[in-house]
Every structure is written in structure tokens, then in C-alpha cells.
Amino acid sequence: MASGGFRVKIPRATPSGVGTPLAPSEPTGASTDVPGTFITAMPALAEPAMKEVEVRAVNPPYSYSRVTYNDRTKEYLYEVIEPQLSAHEKQLVEHLKSTLARILGSDVGNLSLVDKRSYLRGEAEEYFRSRGITLGPLSMERVIYYVLRDFVGYGPIDALIFDPEVEDISCDGVEVPLFIFHGKYESVKTNVVFPDEDSLNSFIVMLGQRCAKAVSVSSPILDGTTPEGHRVQATYAREVTTRGASFTIRRFKERPFTPVDLVMMGTANEEMVAYFWLAAEQGESVIVCGGPAAGKTSTLNAIALFIPPTAKVVSIEDTREVNLPHENWIPGATRSGTGDRGPDGKAAGEVDMFDLVRAALRQRPNYIIVGEVRGRETYTMFQAMATGHTTYSTMHADSVKSMVNRLENPPINTPRILLSALNNVIIQIQARTEKGVVRRLKQVLEIVGFEPETNELITNTVYEWDPGTDKFVFKGHSFLFDKIMDLRNYGPDDMDAEFQRRTEVIRYLVRNAITDYRQLWGTIAQYYKDPNEVMARVRASAGKEG
């Protein structure tokens, strides 16, 4: 198998390379590759108690990941496998990096990522040619990999950034192994370590530069977003974290979570997704509640794909996570300010969620998506609901009661009577089952009204998760269906037929594993225009498989 002209298969032996001795000041001479060697080889397991669980190509043919399980410690380990360098190649890498750091112009920063990689590769090859250094093709690739990794990648954590299974990357200090949150294995220790304070502090400064933020002894806390959309929180040196600098990176998913993913991962079933489709078309406002890492934003993004294609959408987030295919969509993100905070609690130039929600109402949106509500912007959001704007958001709460408590107490302070403008609440949890740790929609509830005498919200549970069977149970009645029947003059049979049609479409998408959000959205958008044509295609597909 080949990739980029090089073999991708990973041998079970450490590769060897031959290099001529280097003078202390300038690398010279030639290096040749031993026949049969690879760019990257798989090292042997560190101890007999370790068992290999999974090997993935992360950035082939250069970097790979290996997950092992240690029978002695009962722990998983995530290993980053990168090209192993000979002593000669290590010297070339360090000398080349120091040389390029001196000669590269500021105009390189204006290039795209692809152009930067191409430019640096060309500069490296020219450097070797001009100095008479001859490298074999595999040795050249190893050297250039580390130059590109450290100049335009993310250095020691570049492979972690590449791996789509990695959700979060966490560094707790110097000489402490990095931890990741893995899609399959949860919190896992890695073999990546920052060995000294200088290397970790330099990495934090680099993260700040990527986020267009300054981090220093006087301003040691960094909150930002990289150009790729990764959310970064970091601390510099030992100013506020006594084990040394730290960082947490939450990876941005280029492929957003879709309704088909909800079903395929067991987070919801086809009927629930069809219900969300009808709710989105009807303009029902939704808040997704749950604990940390419950998958709230992913579910929110999946539901938002059902927003009609003709609607105008405005999204408001601290960090870009929502990703929609709609053309008439304005994605907004907050911005931090500079200097000391004024009497209003904001720094000069700061744009917070409240500013963006207030601005969104002037943009005449049909749908407003607020990434997470936790401050004074919530009152404005509920005012928007009450005036007919459909609003989607997430919140940290594990029940309707805790949601209400958070909403009506400081710092949010939203009157309970306004909460009746909300139509749906989704409670999402992270649960441990026989299948491992899973994410499930525990309840889908409707806010039916407000009881003035008791000052309580009236709710109706539409769907509920049964942990004993790991199934979702329809509780018998939906006020959304009643509302649609009134608006469209449907009878019960008509409503049931429409719901079944939507469910058939979802089953068709799941059956064909259509998880690409643009392809999936194309089917949904076509249904809005010509439902008969879509149903004919769906039923023809089912007939062929039958």
C-alpha cells in the first residue's frame, strides 16, 4: 500500500538509518536509507503485561496512534507513534529549524496552511541542496515531518490534534503525561510529556499566538480559539498553577454531529429524531440540558440541521462549535477585550454574549442559536422567544427543576413567567451501561404552560429513556402533534401518517449511513420542497433491499 509515494504499512521493528558524522557547527555529508525501512515503524510494547488494543493511522505515512491495555495496572495507554530519528537526523532537524527561524520572512504568515507546508518543504530541500547534504527519500521525509510539525503544526501534540477520536487534550504540568478524552476509551493517559518548563512555556506562548492572544507573567491565563476552531484554555509558567504551565484543548469537529449520528450511536431513536424534525419545522424553541461532556452541543447541532432551508439563522457562541449548511446563516462569536475592566465589568473592545444576542434581534432572524446560556443574555433570549423568535440553546442542568432554578436565580435572573415561552427541554446524560459509557437523551419534555396559583411550569414528557432495556419509550401524548393538527387541519390519521413519513426518511438515512451533514441536509431540504419525490426514493430503496 502506498501513500504519497511511501509505504504506509507499519513494521514491527524500529527503523534504522545510516548517517555520516556531523561537524558541531554545520551538518554535512550524506545519509542513506537501509532497504526495507519505513518512515515510521511500530516500537515494541514496553512490558509483557501490555496488550495492543487498536492501531490507527492518524497522519499517514508519518504519525499513528496505538492504544494498549496494561493487565497489571488495569489502565489504557494512548501512544503517539512518530518517525524515529537517527542521531544524524536529529541534528539535521534542530539545525534546519534554527536556520529557518532566522531566514523566514513575515509574509509566510499570510499563506494558507497548504501553502505554508509547500513553502517550508521547498525551503528545506533547497537548504540541503545548497549545502551538499544528500539524504535518502525516507530520511528526508522524516526530517521534513518534524520541521513541518513544529513550524505549522502543533508540535508534540500534532498527532493528537489530527486524531478525530480525540475530543479533549489536557496537560497538567511539567513532566506529567498528557491526558486525552477519547471517543471510545474516555479519559486516557498518553505517552506525550513536556520534559522541562522552557519547552512547555514556549508551547503555551505558541498557543497564544495561534489564538491571536498575548500570554505572559502579567497576564498568565489564556482563553481563545485557534484558526481551526479548537478551544484553548491555558495558564503560563507557575504564576497560577504550581505544577507549571497547563492547557486544555477542546478539538473542533469539522464534521458536525448529525441526526443520523444520534440514532447510530444510540443517543436517540428514529421516532425521536422525526419528532425533532417536526418541532424544528414548527418553530419550537429548545434548550438541551445536561452535565459536562454529555453531548449537549452535538445534539443541538444535529437538531439545527432540520431548520428549513429558507430560514435565516443567527448563531452566537463563545467558541465556534455549531456548523450548519444553511446559506442564510450568520455565525457569531464573542471577543475578549484588552486592559482593565470598566464599571460595567467589561474590558475595552470586549463583545460578550449579551451584545451578540441584542445585535441578533436587529438582524431579523427566524432562528437564534445560543451556544450556552449562563448570564444576562438569557433574559434577552427569552424575550426573543416570547416575541416569536425560535431559539435553540444548551445549559448545564440535569432536570427541568434544576434548569428553572438556574434560570431564575443570579446571575441569570429570568422571571419564571417568561420561561413558559420555551417549548421543549431535552435532558441529556452520560451513562455507564454494558456497552460502556454512552450518551443518551434521558427525557424529551414539552413546556405546556404556567400555573399562576402554584407558580409552577406544567410539563409533558414525550419520550423517556429506560436504562434497564436501553430503549426509548413514547409516553403516549404530544402537545406538538395537537398544535400541528390545529394549524394544518389534520385529523389523527393524517398526523400519524406525516409522522411515519418523517420516520421513514430518518430510517432511510440511517440505513444508508448518510452522516455527511451536507448530503443529509440535501435530503431534508428536498423534503421541504417535494415530499412526494423524497418518499418515492425512500420507498424504492426499501423495496430493493427487501
VODRENFI-951824 format. One record per residue (C-alpha): residue number from 1; residue in three letters; x, y, z. Coordinates in nm, 4 decimals, decimal comma. Layout:
residues N
NUM|ALA|X|Y|Z
...
end
This chain:
residues 546
1|MET|0,0000|0,0000|0,0000
2|ALA|0,1321|0,3454|-0,0814
3|SER|0,0578|0,6973|0,0314
4|GLY|0,2378|0,9960|-0,1117
5|GLY|0,4833|0,7569|-0,2746
6|PHE|0,5811|0,5899|0,0534
7|ARG|0,4766|0,2651|0,2164
8|VAL|0,2167|0,3074|0,4883
9|LYS|0,2339|-0,0386|0,6457
10|ILE|0,3965|-0,0178|0,9869
11|PRO|0,6658|-0,2794|1,0517
12|ARG|0,7184|-0,4289|1,3960
13|ALA|1,0797|-0,3272|1,4180
14|THR|1,2441|0,0044|1,4888
15|PRO|1,3786|0,1547|1,1643
16|SER|1,7465|0,2114|1,1187
17|GLY|1,9200|0,4825|0,9247
18|VAL|2,2805|0,5465|0,8331
19|GLY|2,4285|0,8924|0,8584
20|THR|2,7755|1,0389|0,8327
21|PRO|2,9244|1,2187|1,1358
22|LEU|2,8329|1,5850|1,1656
23|ALA|3,0592|1,8747|1,2458
24|PRO|2,9400|2,0705|1,5518
25|SER|2,8607|2,3839|1,3509
26|GLU|2,7245|2,2646|1,0176
27|PRO|2,5654|1,9358|0,9083
28|THR|2,7412|1,7864|0,6122
29|GLY|2,7779|1,4602|0,4257
30|ALA|2,5205|1,2027|0,3198
31|SER|2,2635|0,9735|0,4722
32|THR|2,1162|0,6674|0,3081
33|ASP|1,8146|0,4523|0,3906
34|VAL|1,8562|0,0864|0,4664
35|PRO|1,6426|-0,1205|0,2227
36|GLY|1,3126|-0,2220|0,3750
37|THR|1,2961|0,0588|0,6308
38|PHE|0,9899|0,2815|0,6692
39|ILE|0,9201|0,6429|0,7517
40|THR|0,7571|0,5301|1,0770
41|ALA|0,7896|0,1938|1,2500
42|MET|0,5918|0,0473|1,5378
43|PRO|0,8051|0,0081|1,8528
44|ALA|0,7755|-0,2999|2,0698
45|LEU|0,5416|-0,2967|2,3711
46|ALA|0,7101|-0,1612|2,6847
47|GLU|0,6266|-0,4604|2,9071
48|PRO|0,4745|-0,8102|2,8751
49|ALA|0,1588|-0,7082|3,0659
50|MET|0,0630|-0,4653|2,7870
51|LYS|-0,1727|-0,5763|2,5126
52|GLU|-0,2300|-0,3916|2,1864
53|VAL|-0,5951|-0,2881|2,1544
54|GLU|-0,6023|-0,0645|1,8496
55|VAL|-0,3684|0,0958|1,5953
56|ARG|-0,4876|0,3870|1,3806
57|ALA|-0,3271|0,5852|1,1016
58|VAL|-0,3577|0,9453|1,2214
59|ASN|-0,1480|1,1285|0,9626
60|PRO|-0,0128|0,8543|0,7349
61|PRO|0,2549|0,7735|0,6498
62|TYR|0,4022|0,9802|0,9336
63|SER|0,2079|0,9553|1,2596
64|TYR|-0,0018|0,6774|1,4107
65|SER|-0,1774|0,6087|1,7383
66|ARG|-0,1666|0,2895|1,9402
67|VAL|-0,3987|0,2138|2,2319
68|THR|-0,2728|-0,0519|2,4718
69|TYR|-0,4181|-0,2086|2,7865
70|ASN|-0,1986|-0,2999|3,0804
71|ASP|-0,3222|-0,6105|3,2638
72|ARG|-0,1068|-0,5238|3,5646
73|THR|-0,2246|-0,1636|3,6184
74|LYS|-0,5681|-0,2120|3,4542
75|GLU|-0,5189|0,1063|3,2537
76|TYR|-0,5314|0,2092|2,8907
77|LEU|-0,2424|0,3994|2,7359
78|TYR|-0,2624|0,6091|2,4197
79|GLU|0,0723|0,6155|2,2398
80|VAL|0,1649|0,8638|1,9708
81|ILE|0,3921|0,6874|1,7203
82|GLU|0,6004|0,9252|1,5092
83|PRO|0,9061|0,8776|1,2855
84|GLN|1,2082|0,7633|1,4851
85|LEU|1,5169|0,9697|1,4044
86|SER|1,8785|0,8644|1,3941
87|ALA|2,1295|1,0873|1,5748
88|HIS|2,2259|1,2353|1,2384
89|GLU|1,8627|1,3129|1,1501
90|LYS|1,8015|1,4730|1,4909
91|GLN|2,0915|1,7101|1,4347
92|LEU|1,9602|1,7958|1,0893
93|VAL|1,6148|1,8713|1,2286
94|GLU|1,7449|2,1025|1,5018
95|HIS|1,9878|2,2818|1,2706
96|LEU|1,7246|2,3236|0,9998
97|LYS|1,4670|2,4592|1,2468
98|SER|1,7083|2,7158|1,3898
99|THR|1,8130|2,8233|1,0385
100|LEU|1,4576|2,8563|0,9079
101|ALA|1,3575|3,0537|1,2186
102|ARG|1,6184|3,3140|1,1217
103|ILE|1,5534|3,3353|0,7479
104|LEU|1,1757|3,3051|0,7170
105|GLY|1,0026|3,6342|0,6365
106|SER|0,6877|3,7689|0,7993
107|ASP|0,4966|3,7257|0,4718
108|VAL|0,4862|3,3484|0,5362
109|GLY|0,2174|3,4119|0,7956
110|ASN|-0,0201|3,5281|0,5217
111|LEU|-0,0066|3,1943|0,3376
112|SER|-0,2685|2,9223|0,3728
113|LEU|-0,1781|2,6080|0,5684
114|VAL|-0,1235|2,4086|0,2467
115|ASP|0,0944|2,6847|0,1026
116|LYS|0,2953|2,7085|0,4244
117|ARG|0,3695|2,3360|0,4156
118|SER|0,4675|2,3531|0,0499
119|TYR|0,6844|2,6601|0,1090
120|LEU|0,8656|2,5089|0,4083
121|ARG|0,9240|2,1810|0,2247
122|GLY|1,0777|2,3714|-0,0635
123|GLU|1,2991|2,5771|0,1707
124|ALA|1,4181|2,2622|0,3498
125|GLU|1,5029|2,0821|0,0266
126|GLU|1,6848|2,3908|-0,1057
127|TYR|1,8805|2,4180|0,2195
128|PHE|2,0076|2,0611|0,1829
129|ARG|2,0922|2,1101|-0,1864
130|SER|2,2823|2,4333|-0,1247
131|ARG|2,4975|2,2671|0,1404
132|GLY|2,5616|1,9444|-0,0436
133|ILE|2,3706|1,7285|0,2021
134|THR|2,2331|1,4153|0,0361
135|LEU|1,9503|1,2307|0,2080
136|GLY|1,7625|0,9208|0,1058
137|PRO|1,3895|0,9775|0,0387
138|LEU|1,2724|0,8221|0,3658
139|SER|1,5271|1,0093|0,5738
140|MET|1,4284|1,3330|0,4001
141|GLU|1,0617|1,2721|0,4836
142|ARG|1,1405|1,2101|0,8499
143|VAL|1,3370|1,5329|0,8805
144|ILE|1,0801|1,7423|0,6957
145|TYR|0,7962|1,5905|0,9016
146|TYR|0,9387|1,7316|1,2244
147|VAL|1,0091|2,0692|1,0667
148|LEU|0,6506|2,0967|0,9415
149|ARG|0,5102|1,9579|1,2682
150|ASP|0,6858|2,2202|1,4801
151|PHE|0,6511|2,5191|1,2454
152|VAL|0,2938|2,4884|1,1147
153|GLY|0,1545|2,2027|1,3248
154|TYR|0,1094|2,1737|1,6987
155|GLY|0,4465|2,0299|1,7884
156|PRO|0,4392|1,7320|2,0268
157|ILE|0,0570|1,7194|2,0275
158|ASP|0,0143|1,7437|1,6494
159|ALA|-0,0883|1,3773|1,6167
160|LEU|-0,3482|1,4261|1,8926
161|ILE|-0,4952|1,7194|1,7015
162|PHE|-0,5141|1,5048|1,3862
163|ASP|-0,6949|1,2132|1,5550
164|PRO|-1,0738|1,2544|1,5136
165|GLU|-1,1359|1,0229|1,8119
166|VAL|-0,9643|1,2671|2,0486
167|GLU|-1,2135|1,5157|2,1937
168|ASP|-1,0042|1,6930|2,4583
169|ILE|-0,6306|1,7245|2,5247
170|SER|-0,5151|1,8122|2,8743
171|CYS|-0,1702|1,8969|3,0129
172|ASP|-0,1468|1,9351|3,3919
173|GLY|0,2144|2,0478|3,4208
174|VAL|0,5811|1,9750|3,3571
175|GLU|0,6872|1,6090|3,3428
176|VAL|0,3245|1,4990|3,3748
177|PRO|0,1835|1,2755|3,0975
178|LEU|-0,0842|1,4421|2,8879
179|PHE|-0,4361|1,3045|2,9162
180|ILE|-0,6977|1,2906|2,6424
181|PHE|-1,0693|1,2233|2,6350
182|HIS|-1,1080|0,9534|2,3719
183|GLY|-1,4334|0,8786|2,1933
184|LYS|-1,4022|0,5051|2,2772
185|TYR|-1,1848|0,4837|2,5882
186|GLU|-1,2781|0,8038|2,7754
187|SER|-1,0013|0,9624|2,9848
188|VAL|-0,6720|0,8019|2,8810
189|LYS|-0,3111|0,8759|2,9683
190|THR|-0,0751|0,9320|2,6741
191|ASN|0,2972|0,8894|2,6205
192|VAL|0,3357|1,2621|2,5418
193|VAL|0,5209|1,4597|2,8108
194|PHE|0,6711|1,8089|2,8206
195|PRO|1,0082|1,7354|2,9855
196|ASP|1,1007|2,0836|3,1071
197|GLU|0,9481|2,4214|3,1852
198|ASP|1,1042|2,6042|2,8912
199|SER|0,9507|2,3724|2,6316
200|LEU|0,6061|2,3875|2,7959
201|ASN|0,6135|2,7649|2,8431
202|SER|0,7191|2,8102|2,4807
203|PHE|0,4316|2,5879|2,3738
204|ILE|0,1825|2,7995|2,5735
205|VAL|0,3154|3,1155|2,4073
206|MET|0,2726|2,9452|2,0673
207|LEU|-0,0875|2,8574|2,1560
208|GLY|-0,1479|3,2216|2,2456
209|GLN|-0,0069|3,3325|1,9114
210|ARG|-0,2328|3,0851|1,7288
211|CYS|-0,5311|3,2333|1,9167
212|ALA|-0,4120|3,5905|1,8466
213|LYS|-0,3821|3,6445|2,2240
214|ALA|-0,0934|3,7523|2,4444
215|VAL|0,0012|3,5388|2,7428
216|SER|0,2756|3,6384|2,9873
217|VAL|0,3701|3,6637|3,3557
218|SER|0,1471|3,9707|3,3910
219|SER|-0,1433|3,8029|3,2072
220|PRO|-0,0968|3,4301|3,2741
221|ILE|-0,4444|3,2989|3,1813
222|LEU|-0,5281|3,2325|2,8153
223|ASP|-0,8767|3,1774|2,6740
224|GLY|-0,9020|3,1622|2,2977
225|THR|-0,9813|2,9813|1,9778
226|THR|-0,7304|2,8657|1,7174
227|PRO|-0,7841|2,9349|1,3440
228|GLU|-0,9049|2,5743|1,3083
229|GLY|-1,1729|2,6312|1,5728
230|HIS|-1,0106|2,4443|1,8633
231|ARG|-1,0994|2,5935|2,2024
232|VAL|-0,7953|2,6660|2,4213
233|GLN|-0,7647|2,7376|2,7930
234|ALA|-0,4109|2,7651|2,9256
235|THR|-0,2028|2,9035|3,2104
236|TYR|0,1524|3,0345|3,1772
237|ALA|0,4505|2,9195|3,3873
238|ARG|0,3889|2,8750|3,7621
239|GLU|0,2052|3,2023|3,8110
240|VAL|-0,1328|3,0437|3,8881
241|THR|-0,0656|2,6674|3,8549
242|THR|0,2035|2,5325|4,0866
243|ARG|0,2977|2,2272|3,8766
244|GLY|0,3952|2,4505|3,5872
245|ALA|0,2096|2,5714|3,2792
246|SER|-0,1066|2,3874|3,1816
247|PHE|-0,3507|2,3757|2,8938
248|THR|-0,6749|2,2157|2,7851
249|ILE|-0,7677|2,1998|2,4171
250|ARG|-1,1145|2,1033|2,3048
251|ARG|-1,0927|1,9922|1,9443
252|PHE|-1,3263|2,1425|1,6871
253|LYS|-1,5072|1,8806|1,4806
254|GLU|-1,5082|1,9703|1,1140
255|ARG|-1,7829|1,7149|1,0540
256|PRO|-2,0695|1,8170|1,2788
257|PHE|-2,2850|1,5695|1,4645
258|THR|-2,5968|1,4830|1,2641
259|PRO|-2,9398|1,3300|1,3372
260|VAL|-2,8150|1,0054|1,1810
261|ASP|-2,5247|1,0015|1,4299
262|LEU|-2,7762|1,0411|1,7126
263|VAL|-2,9512|0,7221|1,6010
264|MET|-2,6431|0,5203|1,5060
265|MET|-2,4802|0,5893|1,8419
266|GLY|-2,7994|0,5058|2,0311
267|THR|-2,8357|0,8585|2,1726
268|ALA|-3,1908|0,8729|2,0351
269|ASN|-3,4142|0,6603|1,8107
270|GLU|-3,5708|0,7320|1,4718
271|GLU|-3,9084|0,8386|1,6159
272|MET|-3,7465|1,0937|1,8482
273|VAL|-3,5457|1,2402|1,5611
274|ALA|-3,8635|1,2644|1,3498
275|TYR|-4,0249|1,4460|1,6435
276|PHE|-3,7340|1,6960|1,6492
277|TRP|-3,7792|1,7461|1,2739
278|LEU|-4,1460|1,8372|1,3185
279|ALA|-4,0572|2,0639|1,6136
280|ALA|-3,7916|2,2491|1,4117
281|GLU|-4,0271|2,2972|1,1182
282|GLN|-4,2958|2,4222|1,3573
283|GLY|-4,0540|2,6749|1,5122
284|GLU|-4,0453|2,5230|1,8616
285|SER|-3,7762|2,6663|2,0921
286|VAL|-3,5491|2,4101|2,2599
287|ILE|-3,2971|2,4003|2,5441
288|VAL|-3,0698|2,0948|2,5705
289|CYS|-2,9716|2,0366|2,9352
290|GLY|-2,7065|1,8050|3,0734
291|GLY|-2,3800|1,7744|3,2594
292|PRO|-2,0260|1,8292|3,1274
293|ALA|-1,9368|1,6134|2,8246
294|ALA|-2,2961|1,4899|2,7944
295|GLY|-2,3005|1,5874|2,4257
296|LYS|-2,5347|1,8869|2,4525
297|THR|-2,3822|2,0935|2,1730
298|SER|-2,3607|1,7925|1,9420
299|THR|-2,7316|1,7240|1,9907
300|LEU|-2,8097|2,0919|1,9391
301|ASN|-2,6195|2,0935|1,6082
302|ALA|-2,7980|1,7761|1,4951
303|ILE|-3,1424|1,9227|1,5656
304|ALA|-3,0496|2,2506|1,3956
305|LEU|-2,9974|2,0642|1,0667
306|PHE|-3,3775|2,0353|1,0492
307|ILE|-3,4201|2,4139|1,0316
308|PRO|-3,5946|2,4890|0,6983
309|PRO|-3,3513|2,5935|0,4234
310|THR|-3,5329|2,9229|0,3615
311|ALA|-3,4967|3,0392|0,7244
312|LYS|-3,2462|3,2998|0,8399
313|VAL|-3,0284|3,1651|1,1221
314|VAL|-2,8007|3,3534|1,3627
315|SER|-2,5725|3,1538|1,5956
316|ILE|-2,3985|3,3025|1,8998
317|GLU|-2,1166|3,1210|2,0785
318|ASP|-1,8101|3,1777|2,2919
319|THR|-1,6279|2,9268|2,0732
320|ARG|-1,7391|2,8158|1,7283
321|GLU|-1,8875|2,4674|1,7591
322|VAL|-2,2135|2,4884|1,5652
323|ASN|-2,1688|2,4078|1,1956
324|LEU|-2,4637|2,4436|0,9580
325|PRO|-2,5085|2,4017|0,5817
326|HIS|-2,7658|2,6833|0,5564
327|GLU|-2,6707|2,9640|0,3195
328|ASN|-2,8637|3,2306|0,5136
329|TRP|-2,6662|3,1791|0,8354
330|ILE|-2,4687|3,4346|1,0389
331|PRO|-2,2254|3,2645|1,2810
332|GLY|-2,1272|3,4971|1,5658
333|ALA|-1,8592|3,4528|1,8315
334|THR|-1,7661|3,6579|2,1357
335|ARG|-1,4434|3,8558|2,1589
336|SER|-1,2309|3,9350|2,4630
337|GLY|-1,1123|4,2880|2,5281
338|THR|-0,7840|4,4429|2,6365
339|GLY|-0,6772|4,6243|2,9516
340|ASP|-0,8596|4,6662|3,2801
341|ARG|-1,2325|4,6148|3,3156
342|GLY|-1,4536|4,9205|3,3440
343|PRO|-1,7533|4,9903|3,5699
344|ASP|-1,9688|4,7635|3,3515
345|GLY|-1,7322|4,4721|3,4124
346|LYS|-1,6070|4,4655|3,0512
347|ALA|-1,2637|4,5385|2,9093
348|ALA|-1,2161|4,7767|2,6190
349|GLY|-1,3251|4,6159|2,2930
350|GLU|-1,4918|4,3163|2,4599
351|VAL|-1,8004|4,1729|2,2882
352|ASP|-1,9915|3,9312|2,5095
353|MET|-2,2936|3,7035|2,4597
354|PHE|-2,5340|3,9770|2,5693
355|ASP|-2,4025|4,2119|2,2991
356|LEU|-2,4392|3,9440|2,0326
357|VAL|-2,7903|3,8378|2,1373
358|ARG|-2,9020|4,2003|2,1371
359|ALA|-2,7441|4,2538|1,7941
360|ALA|-2,9039|3,9330|1,6625
361|LEU|-3,2529|4,0664|1,7308
362|ARG|-3,1818|4,3543|1,4919
363|GLN|-3,0880|4,1113|1,2160
364|ARG|-3,4439|3,9764|1,1850
365|PRO|-3,3559|3,6066|1,2250
366|ASN|-3,6109|3,3277|1,2159
367|TYR|-3,3929|3,1075|1,4383
368|ILE|-3,1391|3,2094|1,7025
369|ILE|-2,8870|2,9527|1,8300
370|VAL|-2,7093|3,0427|2,1554
371|GLY|-2,4243|2,8021|2,2316
372|GLU|-2,4715|2,8065|2,6086
373|VAL|-2,6748|3,0348|2,8351
374|ARG|-2,5256|3,1361|3,1692
375|GLY|-2,5587|3,5148|3,2078
376|ARG|-2,7690|3,8227|3,1432
377|GLU|-2,8055|3,7340|2,7745
378|THR|-3,0577|3,4688|2,8827
379|TYR|-3,3214|3,7279|2,9735
380|THR|-3,2918|3,8810|2,6262
381|MET|-3,3071|3,5342|2,4698
382|PHE|-3,6344|3,4562|2,6475
383|GLN|-3,7721|3,7939|2,5456
384|ALA|-3,6909|3,6927|2,1876
385|MET|-3,8783|3,3632|2,2376
386|ALA|-4,1793|3,5498|2,3703
387|THR|-4,1838|3,7719|2,0598
388|GLY|-4,1830|3,4779|1,8181
389|HIS|-3,8135|3,4063|1,7536
390|THR|-3,7336|3,0345|1,7636
391|THR|-3,4337|2,9847|1,9916
392|TYR|-3,2050|2,6866|2,0491
393|SER|-2,9552|2,6725|2,3341
394|THR|-2,7770|2,4488|2,5871
395|MET|-2,7440|2,4697|2,9639
396|HIS|-2,5714|2,2842|3,2466
397|ALA|-2,8625|2,1260|3,4361
398|ASP|-2,9775|1,7690|3,4999
399|SER|-3,3546|1,8242|3,5201
400|VAL|-3,6257|2,0789|3,4461
401|LYS|-3,6284|2,1759|3,8131
402|SER|-3,2552|2,2498|3,8229
403|MET|-3,2860|2,4337|3,4895
404|VAL|-3,5577|2,6572|3,6337
405|ASN|-3,3525|2,7186|3,9494
406|ARG|-3,0554|2,8293|3,7440
407|LEU|-3,2642|3,0466|3,5135
408|GLU|-3,4478|3,2422|3,7825
409|ASN|-3,1563|3,2956|4,0241
410|PRO|-2,8422|3,5125|3,9910
411|PRO|-2,6612|3,5733|3,7661
412|ILE|-2,9340|3,4936|3,5070
413|ASN|-3,2419|3,6298|3,6895
414|THR|-3,5075|3,5395|3,4316
415|PRO|-3,8673|3,5660|3,5649
416|ARG|-4,0414|3,2296|3,5782
417|ILE|-4,3385|3,3591|3,3813
418|LEU|-4,1064|3,4166|3,0838
419|LEU|-3,9974|3,0508|3,0875
420|SER|-4,3357|2,9488|2,9507
421|ALA|-4,2151|3,0866|2,6132
422|LEU|-3,9896|2,7778|2,5934
423|ASN|-4,1455|2,4825|2,4098
424|ASN|-3,9122|2,1861|2,4616
425|VAL|-3,6491|2,0729|2,7105
426|ILE|-3,4144|1,7837|2,6298
427|ILE|-3,2312|1,6218|2,9217
428|GLN|-2,9131|1,4504|2,8039
429|ILE|-2,6883|1,2347|3,0187
430|GLN|-2,3673|1,0375|3,0076
431|ALA|-2,4432|0,6921|3,1477
432|ARG|-2,2478|0,3737|3,2110
433|THR|-2,4080|0,0622|3,0623
434|GLU|-2,2993|-0,2831|2,9485
435|LYS|-2,1843|-0,1109|2,6275
436|GLY|-1,9558|0,1181|2,8274
437|VAL|-2,0046|0,4905|2,8742
438|VAL|-2,2821|0,6125|2,6441
439|ARG|-2,4713|0,9351|2,5818
440|ARG|-2,8486|0,9164|2,5959
441|LEU|-3,1408|1,1570|2,5754
442|LYS|-3,2909|1,0820|2,9154
443|GLN|-3,6099|1,2817|2,8598
444|VAL|-3,7783|1,4920|2,5946
445|LEU|-4,0291|1,7240|2,7599
446|GLU|-4,2767|1,9843|2,6433
447|ILE|-4,3453|2,3025|2,8408
448|VAL|-4,7236|2,3086|2,8240
449|GLY|-4,7983|2,6198|3,0276
450|PHE|-4,7646|2,8084|3,3538
451|GLU|-4,9777|2,7601|3,6648
452|PRO|-5,0142|3,1059|3,8264
453|GLU|-5,1548|2,9756|4,1539
454|THR|-4,8613|2,7443|4,2264
455|ASN|-4,6045|2,9386|4,0206
456|GLU|-4,5003|2,6115|3,8544
457|LEU|-4,4341|2,5186|3,4924
458|ILE|-4,6618|2,2498|3,3507
459|THR|-4,4632|1,9863|3,1591
460|ASN|-4,5435|1,6815|2,9497
461|THR|-4,2905|1,4013|2,8995
462|VAL|-4,2951|1,2870|2,5361
463|TYR|-4,0056|1,0377|2,5339
464|GLU|-3,8091|0,8781|2,8160
465|TRP|-3,5054|0,6513|2,8217
466|ASP|-3,5418|0,3186|3,0008
467|PRO|-3,1953|0,2291|3,1356
468|GLY|-3,2983|-0,1322|3,2010
469|THR|-3,3618|-0,2098|2,8348
470|ASP|-3,1640|0,0792|2,6826
471|LYS|-3,4771|0,1698|2,4851
472|PHE|-3,6721|0,4912|2,4391
473|VAL|-4,0370|0,4916|2,5386
474|PHE|-4,3069|0,7167|2,3917
475|LYS|-4,5194|0,8294|2,6854
476|GLY|-4,8455|0,8431|2,4924
477|HIS|-4,9170|1,2050|2,4050
478|SER|-4,7561|1,5086|2,2412
479|PHE|-4,8951|1,8616|2,2517
480|LEU|-4,6768|1,9397|1,9473
481|PHE|-4,8863|1,6958|1,7449
482|ASP|-5,2027|1,8674|1,8715
483|LYS|-5,0668|2,2047|1,7647
484|ILE|-4,9772|2,0786|1,4147
485|MET|-5,3194|1,9191|1,3760
486|ASP|-5,4866|2,2508|1,4584
487|LEU|-5,2652|2,4542|1,2254
488|ARG|-5,2868|2,2168|0,9282
489|ASN|-5,6401|2,0952|0,9858
490|TYR|-5,5122|1,7372|1,0213
491|GLY|-5,7061|1,4512|1,1711
492|PRO|-5,5316|1,1954|1,3944
493|ASP|-5,4728|0,9643|1,0952
494|ASP|-5,3224|1,2474|0,8900
495|MET|-5,0887|1,3422|1,1760
496|ASP|-4,9820|0,9822|1,2257
497|ALA|-4,9177|0,9402|0,8512
498|GLU|-4,6996|1,2543|0,8399
499|PHE|-4,5026|1,1439|1,1438
500|GLN|-4,4488|0,7983|0,9934
501|ARG|-4,3254|0,9534|0,6677
502|ARG|-4,0643|1,1557|0,8557
503|THR|-3,9629|0,8445|1,0485
504|GLU|-3,9249|0,6511|0,7207
505|VAL|-3,6915|0,9198|0,5873
506|ILE|-3,4780|0,9031|0,9025
507|ARG|-3,4621|0,5222|0,8779
508|TYR|-3,3561|0,5536|0,5127
509|LEU|-3,0749|0,7936|0,6098
510|VAL|-2,9632|0,5654|0,8927
511|ARG|-2,9842|0,2521|0,6779
512|ASN|-2,7571|0,4137|0,4194
513|ALA|-2,5288|0,5640|0,6884
514|ILE|-2,5636|0,9143|0,5420
515|THR|-2,3685|1,1003|0,8116
516|ASP|-2,2214|1,3712|0,5895
517|TYR|-2,4184|1,6723|0,7033
518|ARG|-2,4403|1,8348|0,3592
519|GLN|-2,5627|1,5179|0,1895
520|LEU|-2,8108|1,4571|0,4713
521|TRP|-2,9303|1,8154|0,4610
522|GLY|-2,9858|1,7841|0,0871
523|THR|-3,2471|1,5135|0,1528
524|ILE|-3,4122|1,7196|0,4272
525|ALA|-3,4182|2,0349|0,2124
526|GLN|-3,5654|1,8361|-0,0779
527|TYR|-3,8396|1,7028|0,1510
528|TYR|-3,9447|2,0578|0,2314
529|LYS|-3,9759|2,1284|-0,1430
530|ASP|-4,1186|1,8000|-0,2721
531|PRO|-4,2001|1,5399|-0,0047
532|ASN|-4,3606|1,3006|-0,2554
533|GLU|-4,0418|1,2775|-0,4610
534|VAL|-3,8340|1,2041|-0,1486
535|MET|-4,0806|0,9420|-0,0249
536|ALA|-4,0781|0,7703|-0,3650
537|ARG|-3,6982|0,7471|-0,3474
538|VAL|-3,7048|0,6238|0,0129
539|ARG|-3,9621|0,3532|-0,0568
540|ALA|-3,7884|0,2439|-0,3762
541|SER|-3,4675|0,2000|-0,1774
542|ALA|-3,6504|-0,0004|0,0887
543|GLY|-3,8115|-0,2164|-0,1820
544|LYS|-3,4745|-0,3017|-0,3378
545|GLU|-3,3306|-0,4031|-0,0011
546|GLY|-3,6447|-0,6051|0,0766
end
